[in-house]
Amino acid sequence: MPAHDGRVNAMRRLGDRAWQSLPRGRDQLFAPLWGIAMALSLALSLQLRVEGLTSHRPALLLLYFCGGAFAWPPAIFLMRFLGTARRFEVRFAAAFLCLSVLTIGVTAGLFAIVYRNFYAEWHGDPFTVLWFFQLAFTSASAIYQFAVIGLGHLLPLGFVFLVAASCWQSARMAESPALR
């Protein structure tokens, strides 16, 4: 029985920690700001690389904005879950890792959806074996293309925003009594 009680207590503490890590109302307000930051990074990159001359600029800005905005809430949850009640370095690493991986992942995922929709016209009948193969390989190709071409657009300014947001979130985790 004592081992069972220990597991139950551990699960309860884990559940409490997960509940306390959930983004609250004020945290959600920063999601559009993170999206704007990622769109600004893209805009600067496009300006520096091709002098802003692309017919797809509005769609790309929307893609990067949505990728950043949609990545913010789960990143907040994960960084708090992983970094709460730890030293500043650990909180910073958790924030940096979660924000970067989720922002890249969500933006790449959205790009894969758009890419897949473009090629859907030439794919087989839905829900057949061929269709699942085409879906998997088209999505994998889109994610690869985003990794090769799209990641570079996050570097000019996105890295600065990432470091600033990670420092800010690390400090907020230390100040919040609900997250200890």
C-alpha positions in Angstrom: 0.0 0.0 0.0 2.7 2.6 0.8 4.1 2.4 -2.8 0.6 3.0 -4.2 0.2 6.1 -2.0 3.5 7.4 -3.2 2.4 7.0 -6.8 -0.9 8.6 -6.2 0.8 11.6 -4.4 3.3 11.9 -7.3 0.5 11.9 -9.8 -1.5 14.5 -7.8 1.6 16.8 -7.6 2.1 16.3 -11.4 -1.5 17.2 -12.0 -1.3 20.2 -9.7 1.8 21.4 -11.5 0.1 21.0 -14.9 -2.9 22.9 -13.7 -0.7 25.7 -12.4 1.2 25.8 -15.7 -1.8 26.5 -17.8 -1.7 29.9 -19.5 -4.1 32.4 -17.9 -6.1 35.2 -19.5 -3.2 37.8 -19.4 -0.8 35.2 -20.9 -3.1 34.8 -23.8 -2.9 38.5 -24.6 0.7 38.1 -25.5 0.1 35.4 -28.2 -0.7 38.1 -30.9 2.4 40.0 -29.9 4.5 36.9 -30.4 2.9 36.4 -33.8 3.6 40.0 -34.7 7.2 39.6 -33.6 7.6 36.6 -36.0 5.9 38.4 -38.8 8.3 41.4 -38.2 11.2 39.0 -38.4 9.9 37.7 -41.8 9.3 41.2 -43.1 12.8 42.3 -42.2 14.3 39.2 -43.7 12.3 39.6 -47.0 13.4 43.3 -47.1 17.1 42.4 -46.7 17.0 39.4 -49.0 14.8 40.4 -51.9 14.0 44.0 -51.0 10.5 43.0 -50.1 9.6 42.0 -53.7 7.5 38.9 -53.5 3.9 38.5 -54.6 3.3 36.2 -51.6 4.3 38.7 -49.0 0.8 39.1 -47.3 0.3 35.3 -47.2 3.8 34.7 -45.8 3.3 37.4 -43.2 0.0 35.8 -42.2 1.6 32.4 -42.0 4.4 33.5 -39.7 2.0 35.6 -37.6 -0.3 32.6 -37.1 2.6 30.3 -36.4 3.8 32.5 -33.7 0.4 33.3 -32.2 -0.7 29.6 -32.2 2.6 28.5 -30.7 2.5 30.9 -27.7 -0.1 29.2 -25.5 1.4 25.6 -25.6 4.9 27.1 -25.3 3.8 29.0 -22.1 2.4 25.8 -20.7 5.4 23.6 -21.4 8.0 26.2 -20.3 6.2 26.6 -17.0 5.7 22.9 -16.6 9.4 22.2 -17.2 11.0 25.3 -15.6 8.9 26.2 -12.6 10.7 26.3 -9.2 14.1 26.0 -10.8 17.1 28.2 -11.2 17.1 31.1 -13.7 19.2 29.2 -16.2 16.8 26.2 -16.2 13.8 28.5 -16.6 15.5 30.4 -19.4 16.5 27.1 -21.2 12.9 25.8 -20.9 11.5 29.1 -22.2 14.0 29.3 -25.0 13.6 25.7 -26.1 9.8 25.6 -25.8 9.3 28.9 -27.7 11.7 28.1 -30.4 10.6 24.5 -31.0 6.9 25.2 -30.9 7.1 28.4 -33.0 9.1 26.5 -35.7 6.9 23.4 -35.4 3.6 25.2 -35.6 4.7 27.5 -38.4 6.1 24.5 -40.4 2.8 22.6 -39.7 0.7 25.4 -41.0 3.0 25.7 -44.1 2.5 21.9 -44.6 -1.3 22.4 -44.6 -1.1 25.1 -47.2 1.4 23.1 -49.3 -0.8 20.0 -49.0 -3.9 21.9 -50.1 -2.0 23.2 -53.2 -1.1 19.6 -54.3 -4.4 18.0 -53.2 -5.8 18.5 -56.7 -3.4 15.9 -58.0 -3.7 13.4 -55.1 -5.6 10.2 -55.2 -9.1 9.6 -53.8 -9.4 10.5 -50.1 -8.7 7.9 -47.4 -7.2 5.3 -49.7 -3.7 3.8 -49.1 -2.3 5.9 -51.9 -3.9 9.1 -50.5 -2.3 8.5 -47.1 1.1 8.0 -48.7 0.7 11.1 -50.7 -0.4 13.0 -47.6 2.6 11.8 -45.6 5.2 12.5 -48.2 3.7 15.8 -49.3 3.7 17.0 -45.6 7.2 15.7 -45.1 8.4 17.6 -48.2 6.7 20.8 -47.0 8.3 20.5 -43.5 11.7 19.9 -45.1 11.2 22.9 -47.4 10.3 25.1 -44.5 13.3 23.9 -42.6 15.6 24.7 -45.5 14.0 28.0 -46.7 11.7 29.3 -44.0 13.9 29.0 -40.9 16.3 31.6 -42.2 13.5 34.2 -42.1 13.3 33.8 -38.3 16.9 34.5 -37.7 17.5 38.2 -38.3 15.1 39.5 -35.7 13.3 36.4 -34.4 16.4 35.3 -32.4 16.5 38.7 -30.6 12.8 38.4 -29.8 13.3 34.8 -28.6 16.1 35.8 -26.2 14.0 38.7 -24.9 10.9 36.7 -24.4 12.8 33.9 -22.8 14.4 36.3 -20.3 11.0 37.9 -19.6 9.2 34.6 -19.1 12.0 33.3 -16.9 11.7 36.3 -14.6 7.9 36.0 -14.6 8.1 32.3 -13.5 10.3 33.4 -10.6 7.9 36.1 -9.5 4.6 34.2 -9.7 3.7 32.5 -6.5 1.2 30.2 -8.3 4.0 28.8 -10.4 6.3 27.7 -7.5 
